[in-house]
Amino acid sequence: MQILLIEDENALREIIEFHLMREGYQICSLGNANDALIAMEDAPPDLVLLDLMLPGLQGMQFLDIFRQKDHKTPVIIISARTSEEDIIKALERGADDYLPKPFSVRLLETKIKVALRRQGEQPDANCFESGGVKIQLESHKASSEGRELQLTQKEFDLLALFLRKPQKVFTRNQLLSMVWGYDSDLNSRTVDVHVAMLRKKLGECGSHVKTIPKIGYQWDPKVA
């Protein structure tokens, strides 16, 4: 699970990051919301921990922008602003939970587990469908026009990225970083080979994987 942590207090951010990594979570830890907007495009989070009082773009402004882009991913507010008005405002504008500072790490971990469990209970939380292609993350199954696909792990991960973010243009380096875990122009051919294999297995639906010249790839369900 990828957690996006946005907290400008360095000491607290490091404490939260340490404990959550120990619990097995992957953490993208940032001190401002402006950088977070960029980071979440490259690596969509499974949950967001958001402080409200931040330098630059404020937490509530980030929440508004995030909810316009993503209506499902849980957001837990962690803030020293503890008035009833602040809490109600955050919940009304799309936060899933609110944890006033100071708080125990144990309570935070519990709230994260509850939020992720609720997300997993949603019938479509792990299922994505676009352009006749369907993928189920938990059961690791994929199909094209009702035909079950036999994909390698990398092909499956590529398809999952495309279907989770239709119309988004991924650079080759972004795909290398998100699927293979490294970033290098020298290995961009790796992406091209795997995309070609994925297209072949998708059959007619392979045309939805659109090549963006000199940049990378995009899943376009409108392409015939």
C-alpha positions in Angstrom: 0.0 0.0 0.0 1.3 3.4 -1.0 0.6 6.2 1.5 1.1 9.9 0.6 2.1 11.8 3.8 2.0 15.6 3.6 3.3 17.2 6.8 5.6 20.2 7.1 6.9 19.4 10.6 10.0 17.4 9.9 10.3 15.6 13.3 6.7 14.4 13.2 6.9 13.5 9.5 10.0 11.3 10.2 8.3 9.6 13.2 5.2 8.8 11.2 7.2 7.6 8.2 9.4 5.3 10.4 6.5 3.6 12.1 4.4 3.1 9.0 7.3 1.7 7.0 7.9 -0.7 9.9 4.2 -1.8 9.4 5.0 -2.6 5.7 3.6 0.5 4.0 5.4 2.4 1.2 5.6 6.0 2.1 5.9 9.1 -0.1 6.7 11.8 2.5 6.6 15.4 1.6 6.6 18.8 3.4 4.3 20.7 1.2 1.1 20.1 -0.9 2.5 21.6 -4.1 5.1 18.8 -4.5 2.4 16.3 -3.4 0.2 17.2 -6.4 3.2 16.3 -8.7 4.1 13.1 -6.8 0.5 11.7 -6.9 0.5 11.9 -10.7 3.6 9.7 -10.9 2.5 7.3 -8.1 -1.2 7.3 -7.2 -1.6 6.7 -3.5 -3.8 4.2 -1.7 -4.3 6.7 1.1 -3.4 10.3 2.0 -2.4 11.7 5.4 -2.8 15.4 5.2 -1.9 18.3 7.5 -4.0 21.4 7.0 -1.5 24.2 7.9 1.2 24.0 5.2 3.6 26.3 3.4 2.2 27.4 0.0 -0.9 25.5 -1.0 -2.9 24.9 2.1 -4.2 21.5 3.2 -7.9 22.3 2.5 -7.0 23.6 -0.9 -5.1 20.4 -1.7 -8.1 18.4 -0.5 -10.4 20.2 -2.9 -8.0 19.6 -5.9 -7.5 16.0 -4.9 -11.2 15.2 -4.7 -11.7 16.7 -8.1 -9.1 14.3 -9.5 -9.9 11.3 -7.2 -13.2 10.6 -5.5 -12.3 7.3 -3.9 -8.9 7.3 -2.2 -9.2 7.8 1.6 -7.9 11.0 3.1 -7.1 11.3 6.8 -6.5 14.8 8.2 -3.8 15.2 10.8 -4.0 18.7 12.2 -3.4 20.9 15.3 -6.7 22.7 14.3 -9.1 21.0 16.6 -12.2 23.1 16.6 -15.5 21.5 15.7 -15.9 23.9 12.8 -12.6 22.8 11.3 -13.4 19.1 11.6 -16.9 19.5 10.1 -15.5 21.6 7.2 -12.8 19.0 6.4 -15.3 16.1 6.5 -17.8 18.0 4.3 -15.2 18.8 1.7 -14.1 15.1 1.3 -11.9 14.0 4.2 -12.7 10.5 5.4 -11.4 10.9 8.9 -9.8 13.6 11.2 -7.1 13.0 13.8 -6.3 16.0 16.0 -2.7 16.6 17.1 -1.1 15.4 19.3 -2.0 11.8 18.6 -0.5 8.4 19.2 1.0 6.5 16.4 -1.0 3.4 17.4 -4.2 5.3 16.9 -3.1 6.6 13.5 -2.2 3.1 12.4 -5.6 1.9 13.5 -7.4 4.6 11.5 -5.3 3.8 8.4 -6.2 0.1 8.6 -9.9 1.0 9.0 -9.9 3.4 6.1 -8.1 0.9 3.8 -10.5 -1.9 4.9 -13.5 0.3 4.0 -11.9 1.1 0.7 -11.4 -2.6 0.0 -15.0 -3.4 0.8 -16.2 -1.2 -2.0 -17.2 -3.5 -4.9 -15.2 -1.6 -7.5 -12.2 -0.6 -5.4 -10.0 -3.3 -6.9 -11.7 -3.7 -10.3 -11.1 -1.4 -13.3 -12.6 -1.6 -16.7 -12.1 0.5 -19.9 -12.4 -0.1 -23.6 -13.5 -3.7 -23.3 -10.7 -4.6 -21.0 -11.2 -5.5 -17.3 -8.7 -6.1 -14.6 -9.2 -7.4 -11.0 -6.3 -6.6 -8.7 -7.0 -8.9 -5.8 -7.6 -12.0 -7.9 -4.9 -11.0 -10.4 -7.2 -11.6 -13.4 -7.6 -9.7 -16.6 -9.8 -10.1 -19.6 -10.2 -8.5 -23.0 -13.7 -8.6 -24.6 -14.6 -11.4 -22.1 -11.5 -13.5 -23.0 -9.2 -14.2 -20.0 -5.7 -13.0 -20.5 -2.5 -14.8 -19.5 -0.2 -12.0 -18.5 3.2 -11.8 -16.9 3.6 -9.8 -13.7 5.0 -6.8 -15.5 2.4 -6.9 -18.2 -0.3 -7.1 -15.5 1.2 -4.1 -13.7 1.4 -2.1 -16.9 -2.2 -2.8 -17.7 -3.3 -1.9 -14.2 -1.6 1.5 -14.4 -3.2 2.2 -17.8 -6.7 1.2 -16.6 -6.5 3.1 -13.3 -5.5 6.3 -15.2 -7.2 6.3 -18.7 -6.1 9.2 -20.9 -3.0 9.9 -18.7 0.2 10.1 -20.7 3.0 8.0 -19.0 6.6 8.7 -20.0 8.8 5.7 -20.4 10.8 6.7 -17.3 7.6 7.0 -15.3 6.6 3.4 -16.3 10.1 2.2 -15.5 10.0 3.7 -12.1 6.5 2.6 -11.2 6.6 -1.0 -12.7 10.3 -1.9 -12.6 11.4 0.3 -9.7 14.2 2.2 -11.5 14.5 5.2 -13.8 16.9 5.3 -16.7 16.8 6.2 -20.4 19.1 3.3 -21.0 16.4 0.9 -20.2 13.5 2.6 -22.0 13.5 -0.2 -24.6 12.3 -2.5 -21.8 9.1 -0.6 -21.7 8.6 -0.8 -25.5 9.1 -4.5 -25.6 6.6 -5.2 -22.8 4.0 -2.8 -24.2 4.3 -4.6 -27.6 3.7 -7.9 -25.9 0.8 -6.6 -23.9 -0.8 -5.1 -27.1 -0.5 -8.5 -28.8 -2.2 -10.3 -25.9 -5.0 -7.7 -25.8 -5.9 -8.5 -29.4 -8.1 -5.8 -31.0 -8.2 -3.9 -27.6 -4.5 -3.5 -27.9 -5.2 -0.4 -30.1 -6.2 1.4 -26.9 -2.5 1.5 -25.9 -1.6 4.6 -27.8 2.0 5.6 -28.5 2.8 9.2 -27.8 5.8 10.0 -30.0 9.1 10.8 -28.2 7.2 10.6 -24.8 5.6 7.3 -23.9 2.2 5.7 -23.8 -1.4 6.4 -23.1 -4.5 4.3 -22.6 -7.2 5.8 -24.8 -10.5 3.9 -24.7 -11.8 6.0 -27.6 -9.3 4.7 -30.1 -11.0 2.1 -32.3 
